Amino acid sequence: MSNYNLSIPLTKREDKNGKTFYIAKIKTPVQINLEPGATFLVFVSEDGMEEMQIAPFQEKFERADKKETEIVQRR
């Protein structure tokens, strides 16, 4: 995780028409509470470094406070 966000690597693919799309799969003991909302950030500008991050929703675009983070790793 970076900046208290859940980071998921993306795999770049091409469809039969040559259009690029990205896919991600994750299997981990994590529970995400989406009731207060979530922000999905997708980074695809650097080849080979594609990534999606899931972060707590915030009305203002400010850095998340660790205490507000609703992404909890289960054991």
Number of C-alpha atoms within 10 A of each C-alpha: 9 8 12 19 20 17 17 17 18 19 14 15 11 10 8 6 6 8 8 10 11 15 13 12 9 9 5 9 9 13 11 16 13 13 8 9 13 17 13 12 13 16 13 14 9 8 8 11 12 18 19 19 18 18 24 23 18 14 6 7 7 7 11 16 10 12 7 11 16 20 19 12 10 8 6
